[in-house]
Amino acid sequence: MRIISGKYKGRRLTPPAKLSARPTTDMAREALFNVLKHEVDFTDADVLDLFAGTGAISLEFISRGVKSATAIDIEYASKKFIDTVKKDWGVNNIRAVKADVFKVIKKINQSFDIIFADPPYNNPQYPELPDMIFESGWMKKGGLLILEHGDEHNFESNPRFNSHRNYGDVNFSFFRD
């Protein structure tokens, strides 16, 4: 796993084996960021990475110059890994938080320009997640939500659904308020 572009381009992420994450593939991340570079201004963006796992998405955003990234994951091993990378790379605008996304969804007092979410595909709350995020107050007006999901989920009927992209087994649905 490597950072695709930007300040940290080519840097490798080698998470510990005990990290129980399903990282977004390099190919899917590269395709996603090729779409995003035409849609958002990274330099003024605050990013929230939900179910962050290895933090690769947050770090990709940081590498491309976002103002800040907050990475939330329920696993302590994820927080610890992201904090280690932060220290080793000298990154000062990323924050790792160990928390259950579904429990803190109404407790964080900050809003974001871009929210990326990659929950476990078998999570029973998956279908409600876009609405939960928009109702939480986390999204700035005009912000973008990107939801990674498998083929078993379809969000086209959601009123905030904007578009969908598929890269092999990885799907991204985009939402705007």
Residue pairs with C-beta under 8 A, 6 or more apart in sequence:
1 12
1 13
1 14
1 15
1 23
1 26
1 54
1 56
2 10
2 11
2 12
2 13
2 26
3 9
3 10
3 11
3 13
3 56
3 59
3 60
3 63
4 26
4 29
4 30
4 33
4 60
4 63
5 30
5 33
5 60
5 63
5 64
6 60
6 62
6 63
6 64
6 65
7 62
7 63
7 64
7 65
8 59
8 62
8 63
8 89
9 63
11 63
11 89
13 54
13 55
13 56
13 59
13 85
15 21
15 23
15 53
15 54
15 81
16 77
16 81
18 77
19 53
19 54
19 75
19 77
19 78
19 81
20 75
20 77
21 53
21 54
21 73
21 75
21 78
22 53
22 118
22 120
23 53
23 54
23 56
24 32
24 56
24 57
24 118
24 148
24 170
25 167
25 168
25 170
27 167
27 168
28 148
28 167
28 168
28 170
28 172
29 56
29 57
29 60
31 165
31 167
32 146
32 165
32 167
32 172
33 60
33 64
35 165
35 172
36 42
36 114
36 146
37 64
39 144
40 113
40 114
40 144
42 61
42 64
42 65
42 66
43 65
43 66
43 67
44 67
44 113
45 61
45 66
45 67
45 112
45 113
45 114
46 66
46 67
46 68
46 69
46 70
46 110
46 111
46 112
46 113
46 114
46 140
47 58
47 61
47 66
47 68
47 69
47 70
47 112
47 113
47 114
47 115
47 116
48 69
48 70
48 72
48 112
48 114
48 115
48 116
48 138
49 55
49 57
49 58
49 61
49 69
49 70
49 71
49 72
49 115
49 116
50 72
50 101
50 115
50 116
50 117
50 118
50 119
50 133
51 72
51 73
51 74
51 101
51 117
51 118
51 119
51 120
52 58
52 71
52 72
52 73
52 78
52 82
52 96
53 73
53 75
53 78
53 118
54 78
54 81
54 82
55 71
55 78
55 81
55 82
55 85
55 94
55 96
57 116
57 118
58 69
58 70
58 71
58 82
58 94
59 69
59 85
59 91
59 94
61 69
61 114
61 116
62 69
62 91
62 93
62 94
66 93
66 114
67 93
68 93
68 94
68 95
69 93
69 94
69 95
70 94
70 95
70 97
70 110
70 112
71 78
71 79
71 82
71 94
71 95
71 96
71 97
72 96
72 97
72 98
72 99
72 101
72 104
73 79
73 82
73 96
73 97
73 98
73 99
74 98
74 99
74 100
74 101
75 98
76 98
78 96
78 98
79 96
79 97
79 98
82 94
82 96
83 96
85 91
86 92
86 94
86 96
97 104
101 117
101 119
102 125
102 132
105 132
105 133
105 136
105 138
106 136
106 137
108 136
108 138
110 138
111 137
111 138
111 139
111 140
111 143
112 138
112 139
112 140
112 143
113 140
113 143
113 144
114 143
114 144
114 145
114 146
115 133
115 138
115 139
115 143
115 144
115 145
115 146
116 145
116 146
116 148
117 129
117 133
117 145
117 146
117 147
117 148
118 147
118 148
119 125
119 126
119 129
121 149
121 150
121 152
121 153
125 132
126 149
126 153
127 153
127 155
129 147
130 145
130 147
130 155
130 158
130 160
130 161
130 173
130 175
131 158
131 160
133 139
133 145
134 145
134 160
134 175
134 177
139 145
139 177
141 177
142 176
142 177
143 176
143 177
144 174
144 175
144 176
145 160
145 174
145 175
145 176
146 172
146 173
146 174
146 175
147 155
147 172
147 173
147 174
147 175
148 170
148 171
148 172
149 155
149 171
149 172
149 173
150 169
150 171
151 169
151 171
153 171
153 173
155 161
155 164
155 173
155 175
156 164
158 175
160 175
160 176
160 177
161 173
161 174
161 175
162 174
162 175
162 176
163 173
163 174
164 171
164 172
164 173
164 174
165 171
165 172
165 174
166 172
